[in-house]
Amino acid sequence: MTNEQQIAALRGEILVAGKALSRSRFLLDLIGLASFVVLAILAFVRHPITLPALLTFTVVFVVVAGTCCTSSFPLLIGMLRAARCRRLRKHLSLLSRVEAASVLLPLRSDSEPETRRLVERLVRTLGAPNEMTPATASSARGDEASPTGNMP
């Protein structure tokens, strides 16, 4: 397999990993929402719908949903992202820093948010250069400040 084929294969693998993480996030959100809907149906089937019951359920829903959305679900997604990063890092470590950069940098602007998060994490951990071609140093203009010879 040539370098270009290997780079294309790694890019494809990163894109697939990003889409899988997005699907996982969507499924966790869907499971959370479905469980609350089931709880609501069960609660209101057993008890008549009254204003205090509705208010109580709303408060419990907000508290539990807030807890799940701010602690449990992001933690699970973070663990999945870390596992994907470890696997991808092994493949990328076989490439030079410039080759790894040529795999990762075009994916920074991908439309999938999870792919961008994955790529940013990989760029940080592998120490890939931030630019494909480093910028050249600017030439002197002649109006820069320079130290004077007589320091007090």
Buried (B, 14 or more C-beta within 10 A) or exposed (E): EEEEEBBEEBBEBBBEBBBBBBEBBEEBEEEBEEEBEEBBEEBBEEEEEEEEEEEEBEEBBEEBBEEBEEEEBBEBBEEBBEEBBEEBBEBBEEBEEEBBBBBBBEBEEBEBEBBBBBBEBBBEBBEBBEEEEEEEEEEEEEEEEEEEEEEE
